[in-house]
Structures are given as C-alpha cells and as structure tokens.
C-alpha cells in the first residue's frame, strides 16, 4: 500500500486532502510542523496543532508534530525583516514552502518510509512532455495557489501529491462536514502566519536584528527627485500603495518606487505605477530548463498572488544574468521583493523569480 504523509495545518483544506487520500486507499499519516509562536503563546495559522490533532483523530490516522521553530526563524522571519529594511516587499510564503514545509515533510517521510507527501493546496502536480515536473493551475481560479509553489524543486515535486486541484472551496467544506471533520467551518487565514494582525511594519520594528539600524523618516519625492514632504520610514510603504501616505498633493498619489539608498519614497499619479518591464533574480526553473542567453520565452506572468497573468517575453540580461520580463501591456504595481511567476498557455508553471527592479521602459 502506498504511504502518504499529509501536512495538516489545522485547517479544512489539508484535512480534506487527508480524507480524500484515505478514501482512495492510501496508507495516510498526518504531520504538523510547529513553525512559529508569538510571545503570548499564539500559534501560526499554518500549524494549529490542536485542530490538526483533532482532524487526525477523526480520520483515524497517525499524527506527528515536528518542531521547526529555529529553521523557520533563519529561513523565513529573519529574511522577511531584512527585505523590508532594504525597502522591498517580500512574500515569505514562497520561500517557506520550499525551505521549511517541503524540506521538513520529506525528511520525516523518509524516516516513516512514506512514498509521498501531500498538502491541501489548490494546484495539480503534472509531468510535462519534456519530462519535468510542474504545478498546474487549479480548476477553480479563485482558489489557485500555484503562485505560492513556484520555488519547489524537481525532487520535491516528484514526491508530492495535491488532491484538491479539481475541487471548489464549497465542495471541500461540504466533504469535511459530511465526514464530521471538526474544522469544516473554520475560516480561512488571510494574513502572513507570523503577522496575524497584518501589522507588517510593527513586526519589522520589533525584530530589527542587533547591529542593524531601522530606517527613519525621510523624503517623499516626485519622479524628478523634487521633495514633496516627509515620510515615516520606508518600511511603512510598498509600490502601488495609495492609502495611508499622510500627504496631500491635490491628486491621488501612489508609491511608484522606494529608494533605500536615499531613504526616499517616490510618489506619482496612477499612470506612474505601471511598468513595461521588470528584472528578476533568484530564479527557480520548474517546467522548463534554464533559459539560454540567446533565447526568448513567450509566456504569461503574474507579479502578485491575485494578479491575472499577462502576456510577456522573457530574456536574460547579458551583463548581470538577471531575467528581463517585457510585458505586452504595462503591468501595474510590480513591487521589488515580490515574485514574478511564469505560466504557459494552459496554466503550467514554467518558473519564477524575485522582482529586483525595473527594466528599461
């Protein structure tokens, strides 16, 4: 019997993933990774152990808890703070999936002699005609989570099962309720797991590493560098932001760029937040091998989780090896530190990277 180790977060999606696999005849075990706990004892929404244990008991499957707090701090929360101090807007979930969740689950799967790991992500693991593994968009676009999975390696995908690709959220909740799973009606989390109230700047201020200086007040400037007023510190802003700027200019103003070397936040009208091209670093190739120096890749690119993928051409910059993504139509609010993820025409992830800056418009 094929053995599958299911990552149980304590939510309904991972619970139903385990349910479906058990119903299909797999030998299922559950695992929860303890990644973070607040000073007040509040657990991350990704590792609510009591709810996960209750699910495992209801399903009658073995349950394991693995402590990953130290690794999570080194691989996720410290880089998150460092990126904000650089004036960037990181997405910690994409790195956590590869470096914590899949790494730790596969390590424990080897100990338990499990054949695969599984999660409750809305995506489908596929093998492409070129022999490479990829994740394909879910049947219901509103729940698709492939954007968060683009950094998974070929070795990780080869050992992964995702049972929810064809299901809607309503269907998942109905299955959970019918099976008597105690978290059937549990609300979805909408925030980064270790910043449960969404106060990112406050978290960064409270976790500045020893020896680092928190960027203080500086200037709002226009596109030509003229001073417009004072800002509260670059960690409080992100590209595309309009609300909460605390400055009146007589027109709707948006953050168009953050310049940490000058401690400046650039403001402009809405047209200024659109870019014809962006540059990417720290690239992970998934559905395709590495792009050659003389190659052009036509694809569709998302620059944030809820962005509708836009047609683009990807090339490699000869000078520094960065990837240049030129969009057919300008893309709105591409923020350095976020991820750009590339898809083919049928929704297979080809790869992705971290937005490093803006190309030559």
C-alpha positions as CSV (number, residue, x, y, z in Angstrom):
1,X,0.0,0.0,0.0
2,X,1.4,3.4,-0.9
3,X,2.1,5.5,2.1
4,X,1.5,9.3,2.1
5,X,2.4,11.8,4.8
6,X,-0.1,14.7,4.7
7,X,0.8,18.1,6.0
8,X,-2.0,19.1,8.4
9,X,-2.2,22.8,9.1
10,X,-5.3,22.6,11.3
11,X,-7.4,24.0,8.5
12,X,-10.1,22.4,6.4
13,X,-8.1,22.1,3.1
14,X,-5.4,19.9,4.5
15,X,-8.0,17.9,6.4
16,X,-9.9,17.1,3.3
17,X,-6.7,16.3,1.4
18,X,-6.0,13.6,4.0
19,X,-9.7,12.4,3.8
20,X,-9.6,12.0,0.0
21,X,-6.3,10.1,0.1
22,X,-7.6,7.8,2.8
23,X,-10.8,7.1,0.8
24,X,-8.6,6.2,-2.2
25,X,-6.9,3.5,-0.3
26,X,-3.6,5.2,0.6
27,X,-1.9,4.5,3.9
28,X,-2.2,8.0,5.4
29,X,-0.4,9.7,8.2
30,X,-0.5,13.3,9.3
31,X,2.2,15.8,10.2
32,X,2.1,19.3,11.6
33,X,5.2,21.5,11.5
34,X,5.5,23.8,14.5
35,X,7.0,26.9,12.9
36,X,6.1,29.9,15.0
37,X,4.7,31.0,18.3
38,X,4.1,34.6,19.5
39,X,5.3,35.9,22.8
40,X,1.8,35.5,24.1
41,X,1.7,31.8,23.0
42,X,-0.4,32.3,19.9
43,X,0.4,29.7,17.2
44,X,0.8,30.3,13.5
45,X,-2.3,29.7,11.4
46,X,-0.1,27.2,9.5
47,X,0.5,25.0,12.5
48,X,-2.5,24.9,14.8
49,X,-1.6,21.7,16.4
50,X,-4.8,21.0,18.4
51,X,-7.0,21.4,15.4
52,X,-4.7,19.2,13.3
53,X,-4.6,16.5,16.0
54,X,-8.5,16.6,16.2
55,X,-8.6,16.1,12.5
56,X,-6.2,13.1,12.6
57,X,-8.2,11.5,15.4
58,X,-11.4,11.9,13.4
59,X,-9.9,10.3,10.4
60,X,-8.2,7.6,12.4
61,X,-4.7,8.3,11.1
62,X,-1.3,8.5,12.9
63,X,-0.3,12.1,13.8
64,X,3.2,13.6,14.2
65,X,4.4,17.0,15.3
66,X,7.8,18.3,14.3
67,X,9.5,21.4,15.8
68,X,10.8,23.7,13.1
69,X,10.8,27.0,15.0
70,X,14.6,27.5,14.7
71,X,14.7,26.8,11.0
72,X,11.6,29.0,10.4
73,X,13.3,31.9,12.1
74,X,16.5,31.5,10.0
75,X,14.8,30.8,6.6
76,X,11.7,32.9,6.9
77,X,11.3,35.6,9.5
78,X,14.8,36.9,9.5
79,X,14.9,37.3,5.7
80,X,11.5,38.9,5.9
81,X,12.7,41.6,8.2
82,X,15.9,42.1,6.2
83,X,14.0,42.6,2.9
84,X,11.8,45.2,4.5
85,X,14.9,47.0,5.8
86,X,16.0,47.1,2.1
87,X,12.8,48.8,1.1
88,X,11.4,45.7,-0.6
89,X,8.1,43.9,-0.1
90,X,8.8,40.2,0.5
91,X,6.4,37.3,0.2
92,X,7.6,34.8,2.9
93,X,5.3,32.0,1.9
94,X,7.1,31.2,-1.3
95,X,10.3,30.5,0.5
96,X,8.7,28.8,3.4
97,X,7.0,26.2,1.1
98,X,10.4,25.1,-0.3
99,X,12.8,25.6,2.6
100,X,10.6,24.6,5.5
101,X,7.3,22.8,4.6
102,X,8.5,20.5,1.8
103,X,12.1,20.1,3.2
104,X,10.9,19.0,6.6
105,X,8.0,16.9,5.4
106,X,10.2,15.0,3.1
107,X,12.8,14.5,5.8
108,X,10.2,13.0,8.1
109,X,8.6,11.0,5.2
110,X,12.0,9.3,4.7
111,X,12.0,8.4,8.4
112,X,8.5,6.9,8.2
113,X,9.2,5.3,4.9
114,X,6.4,7.2,3.2
115,X,6.3,7.2,-0.6
116,X,4.9,10.8,-1.0
117,X,4.0,13.9,0.9
118,X,0.7,15.7,0.3
119,X,-0.8,19.1,1.1
120,X,-4.2,20.8,0.8
121,X,-3.0,23.3,-1.8
122,X,-5.3,24.1,-4.7
123,X,-3.0,23.0,-7.5
124,X,-2.1,19.9,-9.5
125,X,1.3,18.2,-9.9
126,X,1.9,17.3,-13.5
127,X,4.7,15.8,-15.6
128,X,5.2,17.8,-18.8
129,X,6.2,16.3,-22.2
130,X,9.8,17.4,-21.6
131,X,9.9,15.1,-18.6
132,X,10.0,17.9,-16.0
133,X,7.5,18.3,-13.1
134,X,5.4,21.4,-12.7
135,X,2.3,22.6,-10.8
136,X,-0.8,23.3,-12.9
137,X,-3.4,25.9,-12.0
138,X,-6.5,24.6,-10.1
139,X,-9.8,24.1,-11.8
140,X,-11.3,27.0,-9.8
141,X,-9.2,30.0,-10.5
142,X,-10.3,31.9,-7.4
143,X,-8.5,29.4,-5.2
144,X,-5.5,28.6,-7.3
145,X,-2.3,28.5,-5.3
146,X,0.4,27.8,-7.9
147,X,1.9,31.3,-7.5
148,X,3.0,30.3,-4.0
149,X,4.5,27.0,-5.1
150,X,6.8,28.1,-7.9
151,X,10.0,27.6,-5.9
152,X,9.5,23.9,-5.3
153,X,12.3,21.8,-6.8
154,X,12.0,18.9,-9.2
155,X,13.0,16.5,-6.4
156,X,10.3,17.9,-4.2
157,X,7.6,17.7,-6.8
158,X,8.5,14.2,-7.7
159,X,7.4,13.1,-4.2
160,X,4.3,15.3,-3.9
161,X,0.5,14.7,-4.2
162,X,-2.1,17.5,-4.2
163,X,-5.6,16.1,-4.1
164,X,-7.7,19.3,-4.2
165,X,-6.9,20.6,-7.8
166,X,-10.4,19.9,-9.1
167,X,-12.4,21.0,-6.1
168,X,-14.0,24.3,-5.1
169,X,-13.8,25.6,-1.6
170,X,-17.6,25.0,-1.1
171,X,-17.1,21.3,-2.2
172,X,-14.2,20.9,0.2
173,X,-16.2,22.3,3.1
174,X,-19.1,20.0,2.2
175,X,-16.9,17.0,2.2
176,X,-15.4,17.9,5.6
177,X,-18.9,18.4,7.1
178,X,-20.1,15.1,5.7
179,X,-17.1,13.3,7.2
180,X,-17.6,15.0,10.6
181,X,-14.3,16.8,10.4
182,X,-14.2,19.3,13.3
183,X,-12.7,22.2,11.3
184,X,-15.3,22.1,8.4
185,X,-16.4,25.6,9.1
186,X,-13.1,27.1,10.2
187,X,-12.4,30.5,8.4
188,X,-9.5,30.8,6.0
189,X,-6.5,32.8,7.1
190,X,-5.8,35.9,5.0
191,X,-2.6,37.1,6.7
192,X,1.0,36.1,6.8
193,X,1.1,33.4,9.5
194,X,3.6,35.2,11.9
195,X,2.0,38.6,11.4
196,X,-1.6,37.6,12.3
197,X,-3.0,41.2,12.5
198,X,-1.3,42.3,9.3
199,X,0.9,44.9,11.1
200,X,4.0,44.3,9.0
201,X,5.8,47.5,9.8
202,X,5.2,46.9,13.6
203,X,6.6,43.4,13.3
204,X,9.7,44.7,11.5
205,X,10.3,47.4,14.1
206,X,10.1,44.8,16.9
207,X,12.5,42.4,15.2
208,X,15.3,44.5,13.8
209,X,18.5,42.5,14.3
210,X,21.2,43.7,16.6
211,X,23.6,45.9,14.8
212,X,21.0,47.0,12.2
213,X,19.5,50.5,12.1
214,X,15.8,50.9,11.5
215,X,15.4,53.4,8.6
216,X,13.9,56.6,10.0
217,X,11.9,59.4,8.5
218,X,12.9,60.6,5.0
219,X,11.6,62.5,2.0
220,X,8.7,61.9,-0.3
221,X,9.9,62.9,-3.7
222,X,8.4,63.1,-7.2
223,X,9.6,61.3,-10.3
224,X,12.2,64.0,-10.9
225,X,13.5,63.9,-7.3
226,X,11.8,67.1,-6.0
227,X,11.0,66.9,-2.3
228,X,7.2,66.7,-1.7
229,X,7.1,66.1,2.1
230,X,8.3,63.7,4.8
231,X,7.6,60.0,5.2
232,X,7.5,57.9,8.3
233,X,10.2,55.4,7.2
234,X,10.5,53.2,4.2
235,X,9.3,50.0,6.0
236,X,5.8,51.6,6.0
237,X,5.3,51.6,2.2
238,X,5.1,49.4,-0.8
239,X,4.9,50.0,-4.5
240,X,1.3,50.7,-5.6
241,X,0.2,52.0,-2.2
242,X,-2.2,54.9,-2.1
243,X,-3.9,54.9,1.3
244,X,-2.1,55.9,4.5
245,X,0.5,58.1,2.9
246,X,-0.2,61.1,5.1
247,X,0.4,63.7,2.4
248,X,-2.0,65.7,0.2
249,X,-0.8,66.7,-3.3
250,X,-4.0,67.7,-4.9
251,X,-4.3,64.5,-6.9
252,X,-4.5,60.7,-6.0
253,X,-0.8,59.9,-5.2
254,X,0.7,56.4,-5.3
255,X,4.0,55.0,-4.3
256,X,5.9,54.3,-7.5
257,X,9.3,53.3,-6.1
258,X,11.3,53.0,-2.9
259,X,14.9,54.2,-2.9
260,X,16.6,52.8,0.2
261,X,20.0,54.3,-0.6
262,X,18.4,57.8,-0.5
263,X,15.8,56.9,2.2
264,X,13.3,58.3,-0.3
265,X,9.8,57.2,-1.3
266,X,8.8,58.2,-4.8
267,X,5.2,59.4,-5.4
268,X,3.4,59.8,-8.7
269,X,-0.1,59.5,-10.2
270,X,-1.6,56.2,-11.1
271,X,0.0,56.0,-14.5
272,X,3.4,56.0,-12.9
273,X,2.8,52.7,-11.1
274,X,2.7,50.9,-14.5
275,X,5.9,49.3,-15.9
276,X,6.7,47.9,-19.3
277,X,9.4,45.6,-18.0
278,X,10.9,44.3,-14.8
279,X,14.1,42.5,-13.8
280,X,14.1,39.2,-11.8
281,X,16.8,37.5,-9.7
282,X,17.0,34.3,-7.6
283,X,15.2,32.4,-10.3
284,X,13.8,28.9,-10.0
285,X,13.1,26.9,-13.2
286,X,10.2,24.5,-12.9
287,X,8.5,23.4,-16.1
288,X,11.5,24.3,-18.3
289,X,15.3,24.2,-18.0
290,X,17.3,27.3,-17.7
291,X,16.7,30.0,-20.3
292,X,19.7,30.3,-22.7
293,X,21.4,33.7,-23.2
294,X,20.1,34.0,-26.8
295,X,16.7,32.6,-26.1
296,X,13.3,34.4,-25.8
297,X,10.5,32.8,-23.8
298,X,6.9,33.8,-24.6
299,X,4.7,33.2,-21.6
300,X,2.2,34.6,-19.2
301,X,3.4,36.3,-16.0
302,X,1.8,37.1,-12.6
303,X,3.5,39.7,-10.4
304,X,1.4,39.0,-7.3
305,X,-0.9,36.3,-6.0
306,X,-4.2,37.8,-7.2
307,X,-2.8,39.2,-10.4
308,X,-4.2,38.0,-13.7
309,X,-1.3,36.7,-15.7
310,X,-0.2,39.0,-18.5
311,X,1.5,38.1,-21.8
312,X,5.2,38.8,-21.8
313,X,8.6,37.9,-23.3
314,X,11.5,36.8,-21.0
315,X,15.2,37.2,-21.9
316,X,18.4,37.1,-20.0
317,X,20.4,40.2,-19.4
318,X,23.9,39.7,-20.7
319,X,25.6,42.0,-18.1
320,X,24.4,40.6,-14.8
321,X,22.4,37.5,-15.6
322,X,19.1,38.9,-14.4
323,X,16.0,38.0,-16.3
324,X,14.2,40.7,-18.1
325,X,10.4,40.4,-18.4
326,X,8.9,42.7,-21.1
327,X,5.1,42.8,-20.9
328,X,2.9,43.2,-24.0
329,X,0.9,45.7,-21.9
330,X,2.3,47.6,-19.0
331,X,1.9,45.8,-15.7
332,X,0.6,47.6,-12.6
333,X,2.4,47.8,-9.2
334,X,5.2,45.3,-9.7
335,X,7.0,45.5,-6.3
336,X,10.6,44.6,-5.7
337,X,10.8,41.7,-3.3
338,X,7.6,40.1,-4.6
339,X,7.7,37.2,-7.1
340,X,7.1,37.1,-10.8
341,X,5.8,33.6,-11.8
342,X,5.6,32.5,-15.4
343,X,3.0,30.2,-16.9
344,X,2.4,28.5,-20.3
345,X,-0.9,28.8,-22.1
346,X,-2.6,26.0,-20.2
347,X,-1.5,27.1,-16.7
348,X,1.6,25.1,-16.1
349,X,4.2,26.9,-14.0
350,X,7.4,27.3,-16.0
351,X,9.4,29.1,-13.3
352,X,9.7,32.3,-11.4
353,X,12.0,34.7,-9.6
354,X,12.1,37.6,-7.2
355,X,11.5,41.1,-8.7
356,X,14.7,43.0,-8.3
357,X,13.8,46.2,-10.1
358,X,12.6,47.7,-13.3
359,X,13.8,47.3,-16.8
360,X,14.3,50.0,-19.5
361,X,10.8,51.3,-20.2
